[in-house]
Amino acid sequence: MPKDDGIGASVKRREDTRFLTGNGKYTDDINLRGQAYVHFLRSDIAHGRINGIDTATAEAMPGVLRIFTSADFASAGGLPCGWQVTDKHGQPMQEPKHPILAEGKVRHVGDPIAAVVAETYEQARDAAEAIDVDIEELEPVIDMAKALEEGATKVHDDLSSNLCYDWGFVEENKEAVDAAFASAAHVVSCDLVNNRLCANPLETRVAIGDYDPWGDMHTLYTTSQNPHVIRLLMGAFVLSIPEHRLRVVAPDVGGGFGSKIYHYAEEAFCTQAAKILKRPVKWTSSRSEAFLSDAHARDHISKIELALDADHNFLAIRSTTLANMGAYLSTFAPSIPTWLHGTLMAGPYKTPLVYVNVRAVFTNTVAVDAYRGAGRPEATFQLERVIDKAARELGVDGIELRRKNFIKPDQFPYQTPVALEYDSGNFHATMEKMLEISDYANLGKRIEESKARGKLRGFGISQYIEACGIAPSNLVGQLGARAGLYETATVRVNATGSISVLTGCHSHGQGHETSFPQIIADMIGISADQIDLVHGDTANTPMGMGTYGSRSIAVGGSALVKATNKIIDKAKKIAAHLLEAAPEDIELKDGKFSVAGTDKSVDWSGVTLAAYVPHNYPLEDLEPGLEETAFYDPNNFTFPSGCYGCEVEVDPETGKVDIVAFSAADDFGVVINPMIVEGQVHGGLAQGIGQALTENCVYDENGQLLSGSFMDYTMPRADDLPSFKVDNSCVTPCTHNPLGAKGCGEAGAIGAPPAVVNAVIDALHRGGYSHVSHIDMPVTPSRVWTAMNS
Amino acid sequence: MHNFEFVKPSSVADAVAALENGEAQPLSGGQTLIPSMKARLNAPEILVSLTGIAELKGLSRDGGSLVIGAASTHAAVAAEAASHFPGLAALAGQIGDPAVRNRGTIGGSLANNDPSACYPAAVLGTGATIVTNAREIAADDFFQGMFTTALEEGEIITSVRFPIPEKSAYAKFLQPASRFALTGVFVAKYASGVRVAVTGASEGGVFRWAEAEAALSSSFDAEAIAELSHSAEGMISDLHGSPEYRANLIKVMTQRAVRSAS
């Protein structure tokens, strides 16, 4: 067209007015009449046997309504795991029970032992301090390698060991991969740690359970990225509540980054306690509790090996990983190091042979699950680090080595040796664009300028491809998913032509309220202001799977296109009746239906009014009203890709790394709202740089979390980041969804970490510290200085 | 947080009297005490606020010294000390963040003696005098190890008297999460010699680096300590830095402080 509020327009985010003026309505803003408060007494040791819990003193304290222990949940199920991984021998993973409150044992610092419900939050906390827990300390299992040793203390007594699974992918390729390594001209390897992270959304988790005994109706208000998934998991597997008796509401949510996908114990507790006490029960996590109870992320120890021939063609990749699961299996934990990690190990390269082995390990630490990128950052980090190392060891340019091995633009669709079929991409183009926007050509001058100031400058590259919008459902079912991965949209056209879109996706920062209406506005040719988005409440939205894995536009947006096409089809029939023409002769343009080749037309609101006031209407052929629902199950993942360049300055006296420039050239296919996409890239880059430079969850040998507050867990701050150069002009549309759109939410967090580390290594090499081949993340000043001086 | 009684006296004498109750604890800016109470790590029954006492506030010049009331906030010191003692004003302006600087006080910081706090470096690095309701204590006698000072139970810091140096500067390497000093060095040059005090580095809290003081007293030049190095023994080891790293920072930050001293 182009339309100023349609696809491709940088429409300002309409939701920001309420967020920026303090008028967002978050779960903690909800206070129900008669509400009571719960405080969880959490374990302060990592591993112990509970011999008794004496609540008598605490129960007599002021305001206490009831104290719950695991005995009160004897009939409830454990928190379910949504993905069953099958090991390399064809056996299912070991899957321990995850009780709502600790049963018999505590398995990590923060494991809830008892829950006190009282009239006030402070009363609940006071009473919790008076609970006497007789607990026998057991040896904590913290180190993954030690956890797998013969005779190691077991986190779960009823499992055979601390090994959740030993996964080989593709197991049939293993021998060929080993043979390729045995005969390769060059083999390069790198031992890497992918540091453990805590998501730390601005809003901590909150849950409010409510129960209406007259209708036997449960309501859970919760900080979730996917209320329908919580309703299914909690209703069907934990509390045995059928869907029509359980409503889950996730109102405004202040960031998720994956940590709010999962079904957590506190949600089930509040829902059940509200029924037992016949009062609403509210829990608001403190930041300290969040560190001890939100799912953590990453925590891989890997060896990556690359085999090359004499001409530096990649022959084979072998990746071996220990992946920490923590003490229990969080909702999607087993899938992260496997299907979201091993399948990306070919990267953007035409390596013919790939073998990935992952052993997932139980330890006495908080459960580990997805966080922005989930598995793909770990794969990308391994690949881009080992390729960088290879270039250095072989004495060749890392850019040329990558280019030489890229899948070429004319090779799509491209079947990788690790199951995925990439539909589209142009890695040469994004690399060119990155080199252009980063002014790579003049890097040498900048290096000299830094040197004059006593600083070491370096440049790091990372070329990534990732997989978003995990699908299709029948395939993921075969891979062990216990859920479908379609998305839904209901387009409800109102009588005067305004539209309410009901989606199963959930916006917790992504700007859906702005971008989703842009799609319909573009398709019908009406103003986006006429369209509103409804999400976050199972009572008034169709069952969808929520928002994670950069799926909302690619999958949810496609469902929206499908439903809108149904609307347009029906509207054309109504218009045809009004215009006394055949439906196939009706054209829709700029919100107006006209008969082809004539000046006869009726506008959008004329048709919508006729649909709801059907006086002049083909009632014998067509139902009144204009409302359509579509379910969209994608044929494939979408495959965003891109090239990142990070430029750093290292202070050789202190080891401090400053990121002086960061350039991102991404291919997200067709972009709906470029401004929102740029913002998503900024956020992803900030979190990727956070992982690379500052963030780290650290346990001591006793299982105490040393980084349990913002006094020690270093979130990246604005002054840690440069002004990003972001480009989305390299577009290869997704070939299998109607929008041509790919995901954009996680790219920054996937591509940034290796670019940063590669840049630091480059700076050190250029500065004469060529003995430093790797530094583990986070690349803190102390680690850099230690590596330089080792 | 547990319940407590709150007393806000308007004179030092009343505050001292209120603190005679053994369950009472003085509260100044509360930047350490309040978070520890919220975390239920500390539960005093009575809090005696020192922020309503006029005589504890304000800066004044006393010949070659700058006298700072103990309840002066970091922000006040950053603003008001600049023309008298720029090195100290710059230090105060780098403490924490704006919220901390507008609540936290110099007296509170010194009484707490956090091993990574900034003010102890300035006080020890200038040989300042800590004035309490009962006596005057020399900086060299005041700091007695991590979170330990010469203050008696119920004793209140009323002011700090800094001899104004010819030149001074504070060089701080941030602990990136807390923004306390991973290592901070305060250097002050007087006619009588140079003092160098280090915070954030040692398990024993703030300390003087005697070798650097001697070398810099001979020649106030960063190169004068080029051949020196500090031992890593007794230095803090944590998530953010090894003892060896902190030992390195002591020298680097000392040199940077000397270079920027004004």
Interface residues (C-beta under 8 A of the other chain):
Chain A: E122 R125 D126 E129 S288 E653 T654 G655 K656 T694 N696 V698 L706 S707 F710 M711 D712 Y713 T714 M715 T780 P781 S782 W785 T786 N789
Chain B: M1 H2 A39 R40 F173 P176 A177 S178 D238 L239 H240 G241 S242 E244 Y245 N248 L249 V252
